[in-house]
């Protein structure tokens, strides 16, 4: 499974783990990725998306039809 959100484009990022002693060690900040099925009423079919938790909130706010339209405009294959 890809670690990239199809809606927001969020990917894992690297950074430093910094304890109280300020001894920095490298670490990864991973995205909370889930596979989700959504029904698209305009196309009368189900689609499966790999989305982050934030991506799910975006879909709840904007609606699946609008998000799918924006993804297709970016050239994303659904």
Number of C-alpha atoms within 10 A of each C-alpha: 7 9 17 18 23 20 20 15 11 18 17 12 10 11 11 12 13 12 9 6 6 8 9 12 10 9 12 11 12 13 17 16 22 16 11 12 12 12 13 15 10 8 9 8 9 11 13 11 18 18 27 24 12 16 22 20 12 16 17 11 11 10 13 18 14 12 18 19 12 13 15 11 10 9 9 12 9 10
